[in-house]
Structures are given as C-alpha cells and as structure tokens.
Amino acid sequence: MKNKQITVTAPLLPPLEEFIPLLEDIWKRKWLTNNGHYHQKLEKALADYLKVPYISLFTNGTLPIMVALQALRITGEVITTPYSFVATTHSLWWNGIKPVFVDIDPTTGNLDPDKIEAAITSKTTAILPVHVYGNPCDTEKIQAIADTYGLKVIYDAAHAFGVEVDGKSIMEAGDMCTLSFHATKTYNTIEGGALVCRDEATKKQIDCLKNFGFSGETTVIAPGINGKMDEVRSAYGLLELKHVDNAIAKRREVAETYRKELNGVEGISFYIDMPNVRHNYSYFPIFVDEMKYGQSRDELYFKMRENYVLGRRYFYPLISEFATYKNLPSSTKSNLPTAHKVADSVICLPMHHEMANIDVLQICNLIKNNYQPHRNWN
Ligand SMILES: *Cc1c(COP(=O)(O)O)cnc(C)c1O
C-alpha cells in the first residue's frame, strides 16, 4: 500500500459552490478593495462572533501587530515571549523597539507573569504577550502589572480565535489584540488578520493607518501603511465563519482521541482543557521527556517523518535564538530556561478538522511503539 502523508494541518475551505455566487456579485459591483461591501460585512460579522465592538480587518496577521504599536505610539523596550512565531518579535523590530524576552510558564507555554516585573526598566512602555496554542494568558495578572507601571498591553491572539474564558471573549483583554487569518490557522481568509481595539476613535485611527494614513481624499495625517483586506477574501471570510464552529468541534474530537490514546505513555505530556475555557484546539503539542520516554524529541520527530507523519516543532528554535535577536541581553539561555526546555521537547501533532480517526490512532500507536524504557543511558 502506498503511504500517504499526514500533514500537521489542512486548510478549512468553504464549499466552492457557496463562494461562486459571491464572486459573481463582486464582479457586478466592480469594487475590489478599500472598505467595500464585503469588507464591512465581515467586520460586523467578526465583531459579533468574537463579541467585541471594534475590529479592523487586515491583509495578514503581522501588520495588525505593527499598526497596534504605531497606534499606541509604543517606543523603547517591550516585554515579550520568545516562545511564539517569529512575526511577534519582528513587529517590534520593524518599529525600532527593543524586544525584552521574559521566560514562560510551562503549564501554558505563555509569558510567565511572575517574571515580568523584574524585566521592567525606565524604557519599558508595553507588554506583548501571546496566547500560545490558544491557551489564555493570565490576563488579570498581566493587566495588574501594566496598571502598576503604566504600560500598554497588546495581545498577539493569532492562535486564539473564538477562545473564551468564563464565557467572556479572550479578545476583551489588553489595550488591543491582534488576529491572524492565515491559511494554516483555525479560521482563515487565505491570508488575513485583524486588530481589535476598545473605542470608535481608535478604530478610526487604525483604519487610517492601514490606508497610508489617509483621512479623506487629500489629507494624510500619519505615516500609514497599506494593510487593507480585499473584497474577495472578505467574502471568503464570511463563508468561513459559517463553518468554523463545526471545524472546531471536529478538532475537539481529534484532541480527545489523542488525549485518550496518549494518556499514560511515560515521558509524553500534553495540555488538558483549562476549567471554564472554551478552547479552539488550534494545535496539539506534545512534550517529550527524553529520560522517561527513552528517545529524544528529534528522534521521535524524525521517526514520525519516516512514517509520513509530518508534525512540526512549533516553537523551536526560540525567537531569541534567531540571528537578529541572539545577541540581545535578554536572549541568554540562563534568562529563558523554561522556554528552552519547552522548545527542545515540543512536537505539534497533526491537528485539523478533516483528520480521520484511523490516522490519529496510527500516530498514537507510532508514539507508543517508539517508547524505549530500557534504553541504556550510559
Ligand atoms: C501566524 C502568526 C502570526 C502572523 O500572522 P500572518 O497572518 O502569517 O502574518 C503572528 N503571530 C503568531 C503567534 C502567529 O502564529
């Protein structure tokens, strides 16, 4: 039998027959971008779905981070996590801001709030945490620190689409939060993203910044950028929204099977659902304890690849290990021991809405069969 690859994700595509009439309508309207009909409809629909009053669409998930920093006039130093996709820190760098990495909490993978205060200096202006894998940050503790020191908080919520804590949207936390709708995310518009803010005046400012700084036909009031989402992807996004809850329900089933099958495999750990949290099951990371499992993370990772199971080592290496950031004072291994440990042990297993149960079981069997308790460590 020919082996098929099991990829880490598969994009959620709305049915093509639903999309074609919308394309025909766009062709009739002859309005392709710049706050068109579908752009406005999607902003409204997303505001309702995410339970936030003000949201601005973007053409990807990196520009909203960059624009949030501009809109809040963040300068100097910003405290952030090394355990994320590189776009989080790049957005600081593109704004001439110095990233200050703080270690993470192993139970969530998120910025450890107890380590933030020690990293604050007179130059610190903001905190940029990430709800990694959609695990909610300790937003209350982070806000309390921000309030004490007069700092802004911008959440990179790229993984946290639809996540709720105690029935409240995770998007309510912080001064602003950003989303990515990249093809690989739980909710996608092929490429796309959004910026959530708290009041109408700020939304106006953001909408101006994402359109070159134009306010009106001939007036440019700020050095804006082009971050606009077009009509075709906005219409796609409206359809995607109808299907995303089903996709999340399917992901949940996959997560439950993984947890059931991998429960008790020595040296393999994973997150369980947090109380009172509506998770979105964006990712299914496992953590390999080499001493207990008898194989290193990379040995298991490459064994999986040999067997056509394409997991990914998200997030390895840490952002602080990339050439641009490696020489920052906060990038030392001794400053980030937990982040290093987590990055060195993680594999994100294949996780998406179309995964066949038999594939999930095959992956779990592979992990179980590789367990080598009697390996000689001498
Ligand atoms: C995907 C992602 C981004 C960037 O989003 P793009 O839409 O690819 O620009 C930013 N932060 C995190 C944590 C991400 O996973």
The ligand as a MOL file (V3000), in Angstrom:
LIG
                    3D

  0  0  0     0  0            999 V3000
M  V30 BEGIN CTAB
M  V30 COUNTS 15 15 0 0 0
M  V30 BEGIN ATOM
M  V30 1 C 0.5350 33.2140 12.2840 0
M  V30 2 C 1.0410 34.0860 13.3540 0
M  V30 3 C 1.3180 35.4490 13.1730 0
M  V30 4 C 1.3780 36.1040 11.8390 0
M  V30 5 O 0.3130 36.0050 11.0670 0
M  V30 6 P 0.3920 36.1220 9.4960 0
M  V30 7 O -1.0680 36.1780 9.1580 0
M  V30 8 O 1.0580 34.8950 8.9590 0
M  V30 9 O 1.1030 37.3670 9.1550 0
M  V30 10 C 1.6610 36.2200 14.2700 0
M  V30 11 N 1.7860 35.6690 15.4890 0
M  V30 12 C 1.5760 34.3590 15.7100 0
M  V30 13 C 1.7310 33.8300 17.0850 0
M  V30 14 C 1.2290 33.5190 14.6420 0
M  V30 15 O 1.0770 32.2100 14.8620 0
M  V30 END ATOM
M  V30 BEGIN BOND
M  V30 1 1 1 2
M  V30 2 1 2 3
M  V30 3 2 2 14
M  V30 4 1 3 4
M  V30 5 2 3 10
M  V30 6 1 4 5
M  V30 7 1 5 6
M  V30 8 2 6 7
M  V30 9 1 6 8
M  V30 10 1 6 9
M  V30 11 1 10 11
M  V30 12 2 11 12
M  V30 13 1 12 13
M  V30 14 1 12 14
M  V30 15 1 14 15
M  V30 END BOND
M  V30 END CTAB
M  END
